[in-house]
Amino acid sequence: MDLKTLDFIFPFVSFFYGSLVLFVLEIPLLKKITHNGEKSLLAISLREQLLVHKPLAWICFFVGGLWSLQNLLI
C-alpha cells in the first residue's frame, strides 16, 4: 500500500470509527439498560469504556467527515 492510497483511505476509517462509537453511545436500548434498574455489569462497563472515547469519537467524526468530503471533491 503506497502513501497516496493510505492518504485516501485514512479519513474514511477515521469517520467510520467516530460514527460507530457515537452511534453505539446513542442507542436508546443501551442507555435504558445502563440507566434503569437492569444493572448488567457488562453493559455498564462497556458504556463506561465507550464514554472515555466519546471526545475522540466527536473529533474523528467531524475531522474524518470533512477530510473525506475533501478527498471526494478533489
PDB file of N, CA, C and O in Angstrom:
ATOM      1  N   MET A   1       0.860  -1.170   0.000  1.00  0.00           N
ATOM      2  CA  MET A   1       0.000   0.000   0.000  1.00  0.00           C
ATOM      3  C   MET A   1       0.909   1.236   0.000  1.00  0.00           C
ATOM      4  O   MET A   1       1.788   1.371   0.851  1.00  0.00           O
ATOM      5  N   ASP A   2       0.689   2.111  -0.942  1.00  0.00           N
ATOM      6  CA  ASP A   2       1.509   3.323  -1.009  1.00  0.00           C
ATOM      7  C   ASP A   2       0.860   4.452  -0.208  1.00  0.00           C
ATOM      8  O   ASP A   2      -0.271   4.322   0.259  1.00  0.00           O
ATOM      9  N   LEU A   3       1.583   5.549  -0.056  1.00  0.00           N
ATOM     10  CA  LEU A   3       1.101   6.661   0.758  1.00  0.00           C
ATOM     11  C   LEU A   3      -0.137   7.337   0.173  1.00  0.00           C
ATOM     12  O   LEU A   3      -0.982   7.829   0.920  1.00  0.00           O
ATOM     13  N   LYS A   4      -0.249   7.365  -1.133  1.00  0.00           N
ATOM     14  CA  LYS A   4      -1.404   8.002  -1.757  1.00  0.00           C
ATOM     15  C   LYS A   4      -2.696   7.238  -1.422  1.00  0.00           C
ATOM     16  O   LYS A   4      -3.726   7.841  -1.122  1.00  0.00           O
ATOM     17  N   THR A   5      -2.622   5.927  -1.478  1.00  0.00           N
ATOM     18  CA  THR A   5      -3.782   5.112  -1.141  1.00  0.00           C
ATOM     19  C   THR A   5      -4.119   5.238   0.345  1.00  0.00           C
ATOM     20  O   THR A   5      -5.288   5.357   0.713  1.00  0.00           O
ATOM     21  N   LEU A   6      -3.095   5.211   1.191  1.00  0.00           N
ATOM     22  CA  LEU A   6      -3.312   5.362   2.623  1.00  0.00           C
ATOM     23  C   LEU A   6      -3.905   6.728   2.949  1.00  0.00           C
ATOM     24  O   LEU A   6      -4.784   6.833   3.804  1.00  0.00           O
ATOM     25  N   ASP A   7      -3.439   7.761   2.284  1.00  0.00           N
ATOM     26  CA  ASP A   7      -3.973   9.113   2.495  1.00  0.00           C
ATOM     27  C   ASP A   7      -5.433   9.203   2.060  1.00  0.00           C
ATOM     28  O   ASP A   7      -6.196   9.989   2.622  1.00  0.00           O
ATOM     29  N   PHE A   8      -5.824   8.421   1.082  1.00  0.00           N
ATOM     30  CA  PHE A   8      -7.220   8.427   0.646  1.00  0.00           C
ATOM     31  C   PHE A   8      -8.114   7.627   1.594  1.00  0.00           C
ATOM     32  O   PHE A   8      -9.248   8.029   1.854  1.00  0.00           O
ATOM     33  N   ILE A   9      -7.618   6.502   2.115  1.00  0.00           N
ATOM     34  CA  ILE A   9      -8.443   5.610   2.936  1.00  0.00           C
ATOM     35  C   ILE A   9      -8.563   6.077   4.384  1.00  0.00           C
ATOM     36  O   ILE A   9      -9.622   5.907   4.987  1.00  0.00           O
ATOM     37  N   PHE A  10      -7.509   6.662   4.962  1.00  0.00           N
ATOM     38  CA  PHE A  10      -7.481   7.008   6.385  1.00  0.00           C
ATOM     39  C   PHE A  10      -8.649   7.889   6.832  1.00  0.00           C
ATOM     40  O   PHE A  10      -9.218   7.614   7.889  1.00  0.00           O
ATOM     41  N   PRO A  11      -9.042   8.936   6.091  1.00  0.00           N
ATOM     42  CA  PRO A  11     -10.168   9.748   6.563  1.00  0.00           C
ATOM     43  C   PRO A  11     -11.480   8.970   6.653  1.00  0.00           C
ATOM     44  O   PRO A  11     -12.301   9.239   7.530  1.00  0.00           O
ATOM     45  N   PHE A  12     -11.678   8.023   5.764  1.00  0.00           N
ATOM     46  CA  PHE A  12     -12.896   7.210   5.813  1.00  0.00           C
ATOM     47  C   PHE A  12     -12.890   6.303   7.037  1.00  0.00           C
ATOM     48  O   PHE A  12     -13.930   6.108   7.668  1.00  0.00           O
ATOM     49  N   VAL A  13     -11.730   5.745   7.380  1.00  0.00           N
ATOM     50  CA  VAL A  13     -11.612   4.908   8.573  1.00  0.00           C
ATOM     51  C   VAL A  13     -11.867   5.748   9.818  1.00  0.00           C
ATOM     52  O   VAL A  13     -12.570   5.314  10.731  1.00  0.00           O
ATOM     53  N   SER A  14     -11.302   6.936   9.854  1.00  0.00           N
ATOM     54  CA  SER A  14     -11.497   7.835  10.995  1.00  0.00           C
ATOM     55  C   SER A  14     -12.970   8.212  11.135  1.00  0.00           C
ATOM     56  O   SER A  14     -13.509   8.181  12.241  1.00  0.00           O
ATOM     57  N   PHE A  15     -13.616   8.562  10.051  1.00  0.00           N
ATOM     58  CA  PHE A  15     -15.035   8.916  10.069  1.00  0.00           C
ATOM     59  C   PHE A  15     -15.887   7.726  10.509  1.00  0.00           C
ATOM     60  O   PHE A  15     -16.839   7.891  11.272  1.00  0.00           O
ATOM     61  N   PHE A  16     -15.548   6.528  10.029  1.00  0.00           N
ATOM     62  CA  PHE A  16     -16.294   5.333  10.404  1.00  0.00           C
ATOM     63  C   PHE A  16     -16.158   5.048  11.895  1.00  0.00           C
ATOM     64  O   PHE A  16     -17.139   4.690  12.547  1.00  0.00           O
ATOM     65  N   TYR A  17     -14.946   5.202  12.446  1.00  0.00           N
ATOM     66  CA  TYR A  17     -14.735   4.989  13.882  1.00  0.00           C
ATOM     67  C   TYR A  17     -15.590   5.955  14.699  1.00  0.00           C
ATOM     68  O   TYR A  17     -16.284   5.542  15.628  1.00  0.00           O
ATOM     69  N   GLY A  18     -15.541   7.232  14.354  1.00  0.00           N
ATOM     70  CA  GLY A  18     -16.332   8.225  15.073  1.00  0.00           C
ATOM     71  C   GLY A  18     -17.822   7.949  14.974  1.00  0.00           C
ATOM     72  O   GLY A  18     -18.545   8.040  15.966  1.00  0.00           O
ATOM     73  N   SER A  19     -18.272   7.615  13.791  1.00  0.00           N
ATOM     74  CA  SER A  19     -19.697   7.322  13.587  1.00  0.00           C
ATOM     75  C   SER A  19     -20.135   6.103  14.389  1.00  0.00           C
ATOM     76  O   SER A  19     -21.204   6.113  14.998  1.00  0.00           O
ATOM     77  N   LEU A  20     -19.325   5.065  14.392  1.00  0.00           N
ATOM     78  CA  LEU A  20     -19.682   3.832  15.091  1.00  0.00           C
ATOM     79  C   LEU A  20     -19.753   4.047  16.602  1.00  0.00           C
ATOM     80  O   LEU A  20     -20.711   3.612  17.240  1.00  0.00           O
ATOM     81  N   VAL A  21     -18.758   4.706  17.176  1.00  0.00           N
ATOM     82  CA  VAL A  21     -18.760   4.930  18.628  1.00  0.00           C
ATOM     83  C   VAL A  21     -19.932   5.815  19.026  1.00  0.00           C
ATOM     84  O   VAL A  21     -20.614   5.525  20.009  1.00  0.00           O
ATOM     85  N   LEU A  22     -20.178   6.885  18.286  1.00  0.00           N
ATOM     86  CA  LEU A  22     -21.285   7.781  18.625  1.00  0.00           C
ATOM     87  C   LEU A  22     -22.634   7.090  18.449  1.00  0.00           C
ATOM     88  O   LEU A  22     -23.554   7.316  19.235  1.00  0.00           O
ATOM     89  N   PHE A  23     -22.756   6.258  17.431  1.00  0.00           N
ATOM     90  CA  PHE A  23     -24.000   5.521  17.217  1.00  0.00           C
ATOM     91  C   PHE A  23     -24.276   4.571  18.374  1.00  0.00           C
ATOM     92  O   PHE A  23     -25.402   4.494  18.865  1.00  0.00           O
ATOM     93  N   VAL A  24     -23.249   3.849  18.806  1.00  0.00           N
ATOM     94  CA  VAL A  24     -23.430   2.898  19.905  1.00  0.00           C
ATOM     95  C   VAL A  24     -23.761   3.630  21.202  1.00  0.00           C
ATOM     96  O   VAL A  24     -24.576   3.149  21.990  1.00  0.00           O
ATOM     97  N   LEU A  25     -23.143   4.779  21.431  1.00  0.00           N
ATOM     98  CA  LEU A  25     -23.431   5.522  22.659  1.00  0.00           C
ATOM     99  C   LEU A  25     -24.828   6.121  22.674  1.00  0.00           C
ATOM    100  O   LEU A  25     -25.375   6.375  23.747  1.00  0.00           O
ATOM    101  N   GLU A  26     -25.408   6.351  21.518  1.00  0.00           N
ATOM    102  CA  GLU A  26     -26.729   6.982  21.455  1.00  0.00           C
ATOM    103  C   GLU A  26     -27.872   6.002  21.235  1.00  0.00           C
ATOM    104  O   GLU A  26     -29.014   6.428  21.066  1.00  0.00           O
ATOM    105  N   ILE A  27     -27.599   4.710  21.232  1.00  0.00           N
ATOM    106  CA  ILE A  27     -28.662   3.710  21.091  1.00  0.00           C
ATOM    107  C   ILE A  27     -29.552   3.775  22.335  1.00  0.00           C
ATOM    108  O   ILE A  27     -29.056   3.613  23.450  1.00  0.00           O
ATOM    109  N   PRO A  28     -30.858   4.009  22.163  1.00  0.00           N
ATOM    110  CA  PRO A  28     -31.747   4.124  23.326  1.00  0.00           C
ATOM    111  C   PRO A  28     -31.774   2.870  24.199  1.00  0.00           C
ATOM    112  O   PRO A  28     -31.881   2.975  25.421  1.00  0.00           O
ATOM    113  N   LEU A  29     -31.680   1.697  23.594  1.00  0.00           N
ATOM    114  CA  LEU A  29     -31.713   0.459  24.365  1.00  0.00           C
ATOM    115  C   LEU A  29     -30.534   0.379  25.324  1.00  0.00           C
ATOM    116  O   LEU A  29     -30.707   0.008  26.485  1.00  0.00           O
ATOM    117  N   LEU A  30     -29.340   0.721  24.856  1.00  0.00           N
ATOM    118  CA  LEU A  30     -28.167   0.673  25.730  1.00  0.00           C
ATOM    119  C   LEU A  30     -28.256   1.726  26.830  1.00  0.00           C
ATOM    120  O   LEU A  30     -27.853   1.474  27.966  1.00  0.00           O
ATOM    121  N   LYS A  31     -28.775   2.889  26.501  1.00  0.00           N
ATOM    122  CA  LYS A  31     -28.965   3.920  27.526  1.00  0.00           C
ATOM    123  C   LYS A  31     -29.959   3.441  28.584  1.00  0.00           C
ATOM    124  O   LYS A  31     -29.742   3.636  29.780  1.00  0.00           O
ATOM    125  N   LYS A  32     -31.046   2.816  28.138  1.00  0.00           N
ATOM    126  CA  LYS A  32     -32.079   2.364  29.065  1.00  0.00           C
ATOM    127  C   LYS A  32     -31.555   1.262  29.979  1.00  0.00           C
ATOM    128  O   LYS A  32     -31.858   1.252  31.172  1.00  0.00           O
ATOM    129  N   ILE A  33     -30.780   0.346  29.438  1.00  0.00           N
ATOM    130  CA  ILE A  33     -30.246  -0.755  30.241  1.00  0.00           C
ATOM    131  C   ILE A  33     -29.284  -0.234  31.308  1.00  0.00           C
ATOM    132  O   ILE A  33     -29.309  -0.698  32.447  1.00  0.00           O
ATOM    133  N   THR A  34     -28.440   0.726  30.942  1.00  0.00           N
ATOM    134  CA  THR A  34     -27.427   1.188  31.888  1.00  0.00           C
ATOM    135  C   THR A  34     -27.966   2.211  32.879  1.00  0.00           C
ATOM    136  O   THR A  34     -27.372   2.390  33.943  1.00  0.00           O
ATOM    137  N   HIS A  35     -29.070   2.890  32.569  1.00  0.00           N
ATOM    138  CA  HIS A  35     -29.594   3.907  33.474  1.00  0.00           C
ATOM    139  C   HIS A  35     -30.752   3.416  34.330  1.00  0.00           C
ATOM    140  O   HIS A  35     -30.997   3.968  35.403  1.00  0.00           O
ATOM    141  N   ASN A  36     -31.463   2.400  33.885  1.00  0.00           N
ATOM    142  CA  ASN A  36     -32.617   1.910  34.651  1.00  0.00           C
ATOM    143  C   ASN A  36     -32.204   0.801  35.609  1.00  0.00           C
ATOM    144  O   ASN A  36     -31.015   0.609  35.864  1.00  0.00           O
ATOM    145  N   GLY A  37     -33.145   0.099  36.122  1.00  0.00           N
ATOM    146  CA  GLY A  37     -32.919  -0.905  37.138  1.00  0.00           C
ATOM    147  C   GLY A  37     -32.146  -2.127  36.690  1.00  0.00           C
ATOM    148  O   GLY A  37     -31.565  -2.817  37.528  1.00  0.00           O
ATOM    149  N   GLU A  38     -32.117  -2.421  35.400  1.00  0.00           N
ATOM    150  CA  GLU A  38     -31.419  -3.612  34.921  1.00  0.00           C
ATOM    151  C   GLU A  38     -29.918  -3.353  34.964  1.00  0.00           C
ATOM    152  O   GLU A  38     -29.363  -2.771  34.032  1.00  0.00           O
ATOM    153  N   LYS A  39     -29.271  -3.770  36.014  1.00  0.00           N
ATOM    154  CA  LYS A  39     -27.855  -3.485  36.202  1.00  0.00           C
ATOM    155  C   LYS A  39     -27.002  -4.609  35.617  1.00  0.00           C
ATOM    156  O   LYS A  39     -26.488  -5.454  36.350  1.00  0.00           O
ATOM    157  N   SER A  40     -26.859  -4.612  34.326  1.00  0.00           N
ATOM    158  CA  SER A  40     -25.994  -5.583  33.677  1.00  0.00           C
ATOM    159  C   SER A  40     -24.563  -5.052  33.745  1.00  0.00           C
ATOM    160  O   SER A  40     -24.259  -3.994  33.195  1.00  0.00           O
ATOM    161  N   LEU A  41     -23.711  -5.776  34.407  1.00  0.00           N
ATOM    162  CA  LEU A  41     -22.330  -5.329  34.601  1.00  0.00           C
ATOM    163  C   LEU A  41     -21.606  -5.171  33.270  1.00  0.00           C
ATOM    164  O   LEU A  41     -20.803  -4.252  33.108  1.00  0.00           O
ATOM    165  N   LEU A  42     -21.881  -6.054  32.322  1.00  0.00           N
ATOM    166  CA  LEU A  42     -21.240  -5.969  31.022  1.00  0.00           C
ATOM    167  C   LEU A  42     -21.658  -4.702  30.287  1.00  0.00           C
ATOM    168  O   LEU A  42     -20.813  -4.011  29.718  1.00  0.00           O
ATOM    169  N   ALA A  43     -22.930  -4.394  30.291  1.00  0.00           N
ATOM    170  CA  ALA A  43     -23.419  -3.198  29.599  1.00  0.00           C
ATOM    171  C   ALA A  43     -22.884  -1.926  30.249  1.00  0.00           C
ATOM    172  O   ALA A  43     -22.535  -0.972  29.555  1.00  0.00           O
ATOM    173  N   ILE A  44     -22.819  -1.912  31.574  1.00  0.00           N
ATOM    174  CA  ILE A  44     -22.325  -0.726  32.273  1.00  0.00           C
ATOM    175  C   ILE A  44     -20.845  -0.519  31.990  1.00  0.00           C
ATOM    176  O   ILE A  44     -20.420   0.604  31.721  1.00  0.00           O
ATOM    177  N   SER A  45     -20.047  -1.596  32.048  1.00  0.00           N
ATOM    178  CA  SER A  45     -18.610  -1.431  31.809  1.00  0.00           C
ATOM    179  C   SER A  45     -18.340  -1.072  30.347  1.00  0.00           C
ATOM    180  O   SER A  45     -17.435  -0.287  30.063  1.00  0.00           O
ATOM    181  N   LEU A  46     -19.115  -1.639  29.418  1.00  0.00           N
ATOM    182  CA  LEU A  46     -18.955  -1.286  28.004  1.00  0.00           C
ATOM    183  C   LEU A  46     -19.274   0.188  27.784  1.00  0.00           C
ATOM    184  O   LEU A  46     -18.549   0.888  27.077  1.00  0.00           O
ATOM    185  N   ARG A  47     -20.342   0.649  28.380  1.00  0.00           N
ATOM    186  CA  ARG A  47     -20.716   2.054  28.228  1.00  0.00           C
ATOM    187  C   ARG A  47     -19.670   2.979  28.846  1.00  0.00           C
ATOM    188  O   ARG A  47     -19.347   4.019  28.271  1.00  0.00           O
ATOM    189  N   GLU A  48     -19.142   2.611  30.006  1.00  0.00           N
ATOM    190  CA  GLU A  48     -18.113   3.429  30.642  1.00  0.00           C
ATOM    191  C   GLU A  48     -16.857   3.497  29.794  1.00  0.00           C
ATOM    192  O   GLU A  48     -16.233   4.555  29.703  1.00  0.00           O
ATOM    193  N   GLN A  49     -16.473   2.390  29.169  1.00  0.00           N
ATOM    194  CA  GLN A  49     -15.307   2.385  28.289  1.00  0.00           C
ATOM    195  C   GLN A  49     -15.540   3.266  27.072  1.00  0.00           C
ATOM    196  O   GLN A  49     -14.648   4.004  26.653  1.00  0.00           O
ATOM    197  N   LEU A  50     -16.728   3.192  26.510  1.00  0.00           N
ATOM    198  CA  LEU A  50     -17.016   3.996  25.327  1.00  0.00           C
ATOM    199  C   LEU A  50     -17.144   5.477  25.659  1.00  0.00           C
ATOM    200  O   LEU A  50     -16.800   6.324  24.834  1.00  0.00           O
ATOM    201  N   LEU A  51     -17.629   5.802  26.841  1.00  0.00           N
ATOM    202  CA  LEU A  51     -17.735   7.208  27.234  1.00  0.00           C
ATOM    203  C   LEU A  51     -16.362   7.868  27.327  1.00  0.00           C
ATOM    204  O   LEU A  51     -16.241   9.073  27.102  1.00  0.00           O
ATOM    205  N   VAL A  52     -15.335   7.101  27.652  1.00  0.00           N
ATOM    206  CA  VAL A  52     -13.979   7.636  27.677  1.00  0.00           C
ATOM    207  C   VAL A  52     -13.546   8.029  26.260  1.00  0.00           C
ATOM    208  O   VAL A  52     -12.793   8.986  26.080  1.00  0.00           O
ATOM    209  N   HIS A  53     -14.019   7.296  25.272  1.00  0.00           N
ATOM    210  CA  HIS A  53     -13.640   7.539  23.881  1.00  0.00           C
ATOM    211  C   HIS A  53     -14.529   8.559  23.170  1.00  0.00           C
ATOM    212  O   HIS A  53     -14.284   8.888  22.009  1.00  0.00           O
ATOM    213  N   LYS A  54     -15.545   9.056  23.845  1.00  0.00           N
ATOM    214  CA  LYS A  54     -16.513   9.941  23.197  1.00  0.00           C
ATOM    215  C   LYS A  54     -15.894  11.232  22.649  1.00  0.00           C
ATOM    216  O   LYS A  54     -16.221  11.606  21.523  1.00  0.00           O
ATOM    217  N   PRO A  55     -15.012  11.940  23.384  1.00  0.00           N
ATOM    218  CA  PRO A  55     -14.412  13.153  22.798  1.00  0.00           C
ATOM    219  C   PRO A  55     -13.600  12.855  21.534  1.00  0.00           C
ATOM    220  O   PRO A  55     -13.655  13.604  20.559  1.00  0.00           O
ATOM    221  N   LEU A  56     -12.846  11.753  21.566  1.00  0.00           N
ATOM    222  CA  LEU A  56     -12.082  11.363  20.384  1.00  0.00           C
ATOM    223  C   LEU A  56     -13.018  10.986  19.234  1.00  0.00           C
ATOM    224  O   LEU A  56     -12.724  11.269  18.073  1.00  0.00           O
ATOM    225  N   ALA A  57     -14.132  10.355  19.555  1.00  0.00           N
ATOM    226  CA  ALA A  57     -15.095   9.978  18.518  1.00  0.00           C
ATOM    227  C   ALA A  57     -15.687  11.211  17.845  1.00  0.00           C
ATOM    228  O   ALA A  57     -15.875  11.212  16.628  1.00  0.00           O
ATOM    229  N   TRP A  58     -15.986  12.269  18.615  1.00  0.00           N
ATOM    230  CA  TRP A  58     -16.509  13.502  18.014  1.00  0.00           C
ATOM    231  C   TRP A  58     -15.469  14.142  17.093  1.00  0.00           C
ATOM    232  O   TRP A  58     -15.800  14.625  16.011  1.00  0.00           O
ATOM    233  N   ILE A  59     -14.219  14.140  17.530  1.00  0.00           N
ATOM    234  CA  ILE A  59     -13.153  14.707  16.694  1.00  0.00           C
ATOM    235  C   ILE A  59     -13.010  13.899  15.412  1.00  0.00           C
ATOM    236  O   ILE A  59     -12.935  14.468  14.324  1.00  0.00           O
ATOM    237  N   CYS A  60     -12.972  12.580  15.534  1.00  0.00           N
ATOM    238  CA  CYS A  60     -12.849  11.720  14.350  1.00  0.00           C
ATOM    239  C   CYS A  60     -14.049  11.867  13.429  1.00  0.00           C
ATOM    240  O   CYS A  60     -13.904  11.836  12.207  1.00  0.00           O
ATOM    241  N   PHE A  61     -15.222  12.027  14.004  1.00  0.00           N
ATOM    242  CA  PHE A  61     -16.438  12.178  13.206  1.00  0.00           C
ATOM    243  C   PHE A  61     -16.372  13.432  12.336  1.00  0.00           C
ATOM    244  O   PHE A  61     -16.622  13.366  11.132  1.00  0.00           O
ATOM    245  N   PHE A  62     -16.036  14.577  12.939  1.00  0.00           N
ATOM    246  CA  PHE A  62     -16.017  15.823  12.180  1.00  0.00           C
ATOM    247  C   PHE A  62     -14.792  15.950  11.280  1.00  0.00           C
ATOM    248  O   PHE A  62     -14.924  16.287  10.103  1.00  0.00           O
ATOM    249  N   VAL A  63     -13.619  15.688  11.811  1.00  0.00           N
ATOM    250  CA  VAL A  63     -12.404  15.822  11.001  1.00  0.00           C
ATOM    251  C   VAL A  63     -12.380  14.782   9.886  1.00  0.00           C
ATOM    252  O   VAL A  63     -12.068  15.103   8.739  1.00  0.00           O
ATOM    253  N   GLY A  64     -12.710  13.539  10.223  1.00  0.00           N
ATOM    254  CA  GLY A  64     -12.760  12.496   9.199  1.00  0.00           C
ATOM    255  C   GLY A  64     -13.824  12.766   8.153  1.00  0.00           C
ATOM    256  O   GLY A  64     -13.615  12.494   6.971  1.00  0.00           O
ATOM    257  N   GLY A  65     -14.965  13.299   8.574  1.00  0.00           N
ATOM    258  CA  GLY A  65     -16.030  13.623   7.615  1.00  0.00           C
ATOM    259  C   GLY A  65     -15.634  14.736   6.663  1.00  0.00           C
ATOM    260  O   GLY A  65     -15.855  14.641   5.456  1.00  0.00           O
ATOM    261  N   LEU A  66     -15.048  15.791   7.211  1.00  0.00           N
ATOM    262  CA  LEU A  66     -14.615  16.900   6.349  1.00  0.00           C
ATOM    263  C   LEU A  66     -13.470  16.487   5.437  1.00  0.00           C
ATOM    264  O   LEU A  66     -13.433  16.864   4.265  1.00  0.00           O
ATOM    265  N   TRP A  67     -12.541  15.716   5.976  1.00  0.00           N
ATOM    266  CA  TRP A  67     -11.405  15.258   5.187  1.00  0.00           C
ATOM    267  C   TRP A  67     -11.866  14.303   4.087  1.00  0.00           C
ATOM    268  O   TRP A  67     -11.355  14.360   2.968  1.00  0.00           O
ATOM    269  N   SER A  68     -12.821  13.430   4.390  1.00  0.00           N
ATOM    270  CA  SER A  68     -13.376  12.522   3.378  1.00  0.00           C
ATOM    271  C   SER A  68     -14.096  13.293   2.288  1.00  0.00           C
ATOM    272  O   SER A  68     -13.985  12.972   1.105  1.00  0.00           O
ATOM    273  N   LEU A  69     -14.835  14.312   2.700  1.00  0.00           N
ATOM    274  CA  LEU A  69     -15.534  15.137   1.724  1.00  0.00           C
ATOM    275  C   LEU A  69     -14.537  15.860   0.820  1.00  0.00           C
ATOM    276  O   LEU A  69     -14.756  15.974  -0.386  1.00  0.00           O
ATOM    277  N   GLN A  70     -13.459  16.339   1.398  1.00  0.00           N
ATOM    278  CA  GLN A  70     -12.423  16.993   0.593  1.00  0.00           C
ATOM    279  C   GLN A  70     -11.824  16.010  -0.411  1.00  0.00           C
ATOM    280  O   GLN A  70     -11.622  16.355  -1.575  1.00  0.00           O
ATOM    281  N   ASN A  71     -11.538  14.770   0.045  1.00  0.00           N
ATOM    282  CA  ASN A  71     -10.973  13.765  -0.861  1.00  0.00           C
ATOM    283  C   ASN A  71     -11.932  13.430  -1.992  1.00  0.00           C
ATOM    284  O   ASN A  71     -11.501  13.192  -3.121  1.00  0.00           O
ATOM    285  N   LEU A  72     -13.221  13.408  -1.703  1.00  0.00           N
ATOM    286  CA  LEU A  72     -14.193  13.074  -2.744  1.00  0.00           C
ATOM    287  C   LEU A  72     -14.383  14.206  -3.743  1.00  0.00           C
ATOM    288  O   LEU A  72     -14.636  13.966  -4.923  1.00  0.00           O
ATOM    289  N   LEU A  73     -14.258  15.449  -3.261  1.00  0.00           N
ATOM    290  CA  LEU A  73     -14.459  16.583  -4.155  1.00  0.00           C
ATOM    291  C   LEU A  73     -13.238  16.884  -5.025  1.00  0.00           C
ATOM    292  O   LEU A  73     -13.371  17.428  -6.121  1.00  0.00           O
ATOM    293  N   ILE A  74     -12.065  16.531  -4.538  1.00  0.00           N
ATOM    294  CA  ILE A  74     -10.845  16.834  -5.310  1.00  0.00           C
ATOM    295  C   ILE A  74     -10.484  15.729  -6.220  1.00  0.00           C
ATOM    296  O   ILE A  74      -9.489  15.821  -6.939  1.00  0.00           O
TER     297      ILE A  74
END
